[in-house]
Amino acid sequence: MTNPDGTAPVETKVKAGTAAATLTAGVLSLLALYVFHGVVPDWVSAIVETAVTGLLTFAAAWWAKHTPRPLGPAVPPPVVSGPGVLPDDHPPADYAG
């Protein structure tokens, strides 16, 4: 699944986490305006910017639906050969291992 320009779409979980982080920045601005009347104390800012932002972005991404990816063609396993890989393989006569 790709966009018309060939890039991959942004997954729903990423969008939800980004929206939650933006929302917490807006909440901090509202706290400054209405609760603290202009200046948010450093300790409140630290709590909101770290703990609240982290918890909200985690929760938003956790609850967002997973973006399904289309199944691509089956990839065959790599071809592995050489001495000792298969039971019938024997090391070369000059192998000193």
C-alpha positions in Angstrom: 0.0 0.0 0.0 1.5 3.3 -1.1 0.5 6.9 -1.7 0.1 8.1 -5.3 3.6 9.5 -5.2 5.0 6.1 -4.2 5.7 6.8 -0.5 4.4 4.7 2.3 1.4 6.1 4.2 1.7 7.3 7.8 0.4 4.6 10.1 -2.6 5.3 12.3 -0.6 4.7 15.5 1.9 7.3 14.5 -0.8 9.8 13.7 -2.5 9.1 17.1 0.8 9.6 19.0 1.6 12.8 17.2 -1.9 14.2 17.8 -1.6 13.4 21.5 1.8 15.1 21.8 0.4 18.2 20.0 -2.6 18.1 22.3 -0.4 18.2 25.4 1.5 21.2 24.1 -1.9 22.9 23.7 -2.9 21.9 27.2 0.4 23.4 28.6 -0.5 26.7 26.8 -3.9 26.7 28.3 -2.5 26.1 31.7 -0.2 29.1 31.2 -3.1 31.3 30.2 -5.9 30.3 32.5 -4.4 28.7 35.6 -1.0 30.3 36.0 -1.9 33.6 34.3 1.1 33.8 32.0 4.0 31.9 33.4 4.0 28.1 34.0 6.3 27.1 36.9 9.2 25.0 35.8 8.1 21.9 37.8 4.7 21.9 36.1 6.2 22.3 32.7 8.6 19.5 33.4 5.8 17.1 34.5 3.6 18.0 31.5 6.4 17.8 29.0 7.8 14.5 30.2 5.3 12.3 32.1 2.0 13.6 30.6 3.3 13.7 27.1 4.8 10.3 27.3 1.8 8.7 28.9 -0.7 10.3 26.4 1.3 9.4 23.3 1.8 5.9 24.5 -1.9 5.5 25.3 -3.0 7.0 22.1 -0.7 4.8 20.0 -1.7 1.8 22.1 -5.4 2.2 21.5 -5.2 3.3 17.8 -6.0 0.6 15.3 -3.1 -1.1 13.6 -2.6 -0.1 9.9 -2.7 -3.4 8.0 0.0 -4.0 5.4 -0.6 -5.9 2.3 1.0 -9.3 2.0 3.8 -9.2 -0.5 5.1 -12.1 -2.5 6.6 -15.0 -0.5 10.3 -14.6 -0.1 12.1 -18.0 -0.5 14.6 -18.8 2.2 18.3 -18.0 1.5 20.3 -20.7 -0.3 22.9 -21.9 2.1 25.7 -24.3 1.1 29.2 -25.1 2.0 31.1 -27.5 4.2 29.2 -28.7 7.2 25.9 -27.1 6.3 24.1 -30.2 5.0 24.7 -33.7 6.4 26.2 -34.9 3.1 28.7 -32.0 3.0 32.3 -32.7 3.9 35.0 -30.2 4.5 37.7 -30.0 1.8 40.7 -32.3 2.2 43.0 -29.3 3.0 40.7 -27.9 5.7 42.6 -27.6 9.0 39.7 -26.9 11.3 
